Amino acid sequence: MEKKILIIDDDNKNIFALTATLKAKKLHTVAAPGAAEGIALLKSDPGIQVVLMDMMMPGMDGYEAISLIRQDEQLKNLQVIAVTAQAMSGDREKCLAAGADHYISKPIDVDVLLGLLEEHIKTE
């Protein structure tokens, strides 16, 4: 089964840039334009190992989505990396307190992101 990274972001430009960057590193991605769609994808695709979660989205934001993931018995151990333009003091702690495993701010440092993904993408 192919290992995948789910990108949940309401901005198509962010999805495009992340997908292109990760594809260049031979990583397979799937994307969702919102949290509800992303959670539905998680429930239907057991190949997803890591979620890159935009925290500021209309409707359901990343904080609520992570909370729902952590409450779901099948999804609760999934690795979630909070990706946000919120880089003020306390934002990292807020994301981690919400249940994210890691936090990375926008604009994304690709080397940092790849380092985090390498830790969590398990190959068989």
RODO-2510 file (C-alpha; in nm, 4 decimals, decimal comma):
residues 124
     n   res          X          Y          Z
     1     m     0,0000     0,0000     0,0000
     2     e     0,1335     0,3407    -0,0958
     3     k     0,2042     0,5750     0,1946
     4     k     0,0393     0,9134     0,1581
     5     i     0,0462     1,2596     0,3051
     6     l    -0,2868     1,4400     0,3306
     7     i    -0,2763     1,8153     0,2797
     8     i    -0,5795     1,9932     0,4242
     9     d    -0,5795     2,3580     0,3190
    10     d    -0,8441     2,5967     0,1870
    11     d    -0,5910     2,7754    -0,0375
    12     n    -0,5316     2,5995    -0,3703
    13     k    -0,1961     2,7766    -0,4122
    14     n    -0,0711     2,6216    -0,0876
    15     i    -0,1929     2,2758    -0,1925
    16     f    -0,0266     2,3147    -0,5334
    17     a     0,3070     2,4299    -0,3871
    18     l     0,3181     2,1589    -0,1202
    19     t     0,2143     1,8869    -0,3650
    20     a     0,4816     1,9913    -0,6164
    21     t     0,7505     2,0092    -0,3473
    22     l     0,6644     1,6710    -0,1990
    23     k     0,6216     1,5036    -0,5387
    24     a     0,9743     1,6182    -0,6283
    25     k     1,0909     1,4234    -0,3211
    26     k     0,8983     1,1136    -0,4378
    27     l     0,6296     1,1529    -0,1718
    28     h     0,2666     1,0850    -0,2623
    29     t     0,0055     1,3379    -0,1550
    30     v    -0,3705     1,3704    -0,1529
    31     a    -0,5465     1,6951    -0,0751
    32     a    -0,8692     1,8281     0,0683
    33     p    -0,9932     2,1880     0,0460
    34     g    -1,1444     2,1807     0,3942
    35     a    -1,1377     1,9987     0,7252
    36     a    -1,4637     1,8053     0,6802
    37     e    -1,3465     1,6745     0,3414
    38     g    -1,0085     1,5899     0,4906
    39     i    -1,1575     1,3885     0,7748
    40     a    -1,3783     1,2003     0,5275
    41     l    -1,0668     1,1168     0,3231
    42     l    -0,8868     0,9953     0,6362
    43     k    -1,1731     0,7595     0,7152
    44     s    -1,1786     0,6171     0,3623
    45     d    -0,8030     0,5904     0,2924
    46     p    -0,5947     0,3836     0,5363
    47     g    -0,2770     0,4650     0,3386
    48     i    -0,2589     0,8183     0,4800
    49     q     0,0161     0,8360     0,7422
    50     v     0,0607     1,2091     0,7986
    51     v    -0,1700     1,5112     0,7818
    52     l    -0,0479     1,8620     0,7030
    53     m    -0,3273     2,0650     0,8620
    54     d    -0,3861     2,4308     0,7830
    55     m    -0,5107     2,5794     1,1075
    56     m    -0,7020     2,8800     0,9764
    57     m    -0,9852     2,7695     0,7466
    58     p    -1,3451     2,8813     0,7073
    59     g    -1,6098     2,6522     0,8507
    60     m    -1,4223     2,3941     1,0546
    61     d    -1,0741     2,5194     1,1437
    62     g    -0,7691     2,3039     1,2055
    63     y    -0,8131     2,3120     1,5834
    64     e    -1,1595     2,1590     1,5622
    65     a    -1,0464     1,9096     1,2975
    66     i    -0,7533     1,7884     1,5083
    67     s    -0,9866     1,7492     1,8045
    68     l    -1,2174     1,5289     1,5952
    69     i    -0,9230     1,3235     1,4681
    70     r    -0,7981     1,2675     1,8238
    71     q    -1,1471     1,1552     1,9344
    72     d    -1,1757     0,8978     1,6531
    73     e    -1,0516     0,5537     1,7595
    74     q    -0,9207     0,4705     1,4090
    75     l    -0,7485     0,8056     1,3538
    76     k    -0,6294     0,9138     1,6980
    77     n    -0,2671     0,7994     1,6500
    78     l    -0,2261     0,9613     1,3091
    79     q     0,0582     1,2121     1,2856
    80     v    -0,0730     1,5673     1,2415
    81     i     0,1544     1,8578     1,1553
    82     a    -0,0057     2,1978     1,2096
    83     v     0,0780     2,4314     0,9211
    84     t    -0,0132     2,7931     0,9818
    85     a     0,0670     3,1518     0,9009
    86     q     0,0027     3,2211     1,2699
    87     a     0,3583     3,2599     1,3962
    88     m     0,3008     3,4790     1,6981
    89     s     0,4204     3,3944     2,0445
    90     g     0,2003     3,1176     2,1836
    91     d     0,0688     2,9914     1,8480
    92     r     0,2969     2,6875     1,8485
    93     e     0,1827     2,5960     2,2000
    94     k    -0,1816     2,6463     2,1015
    95     c    -0,1449     2,4066     1,8055
    96     l     0,0321     2,1435     2,0160
    97     a    -0,2252     2,1807     2,2941
    98     a    -0,4979     2,1192     2,0334
    99     g    -0,3403     1,7816     1,9606
   100     a    -0,0972     1,8489     1,6763
   101     d     0,2213     1,6430     1,6895
   102     h     0,4303     1,9181     1,5321
   103     y     0,3983     2,2792     1,4212
   104     i     0,5465     2,4509     1,1190
   105     s     0,4835     2,8109     1,0179
   106     k     0,4238     2,9554     0,6728
   107     p     0,6131     3,0261     0,4599
   108     i     0,7198     2,6651     0,5048
   109     d     1,0868     2,5805     0,5437
   110     v     1,0961     2,2783     0,3118
   111     d     1,3987     2,1236     0,4846
   112     v     1,2248     2,1374     0,8223
   113     l     0,9070     1,9890     0,6736
   114     l     1,0968     1,7076     0,5010
   115     g     1,2768     1,6307     0,8266
   116     l     0,9447     1,5996     1,0098
   117     l     0,7934     1,3854     0,7341
   118     e     1,0956     1,1551     0,7276
   119     e     1,0337     1,0785     1,0939
   120     h     0,6750     0,9737     1,0264
   121     i     0,6534     0,8152     0,6839
   122     k     0,7050     0,4468     0,7463
   123     t     0,8077     0,2308     0,4568
   124     e     0,7567    -0,1390     0,4390
***
